[in-house]
Amino acid sequence: MSTLEKAIVLLKGLSPEKLEIVIYLMESLMVKQQIESMNIEEVTPEDAIIIDAALAELEGGLGVDAESVWKEAGI
């Protein structure tokens, strides 16, 4: 019996509540695996200042100007 087949048998024997917990754990592991495989770059101090200012504007209710986002994205 393969590992996948064993997992299916075990999953089928769980109560719905416990199955939800297992699904949550599996999804968490998948996210962790995806994050670990990403090529993450360090944020420079200059970028951190820009990000902090943008977050402060959003929290202050200023929102984001769609036209400037489109311009930045080349749309």
Number of C-alpha atoms within 10 A of each C-alpha: 6 7 8 9 10 10 11 11 11 11 15 10 10 12 9 11 8 12 15 12 11 14 12 12 12 12 12 12 12 12 12 11 11 10 11 10 9 8 6 8 6 7 10 9 9 8 11 12 12 12 13 11 12 15 14 13 13 12 10 9 9 11 12 11 8 9 10 11 11 10 9 9 8 7 8
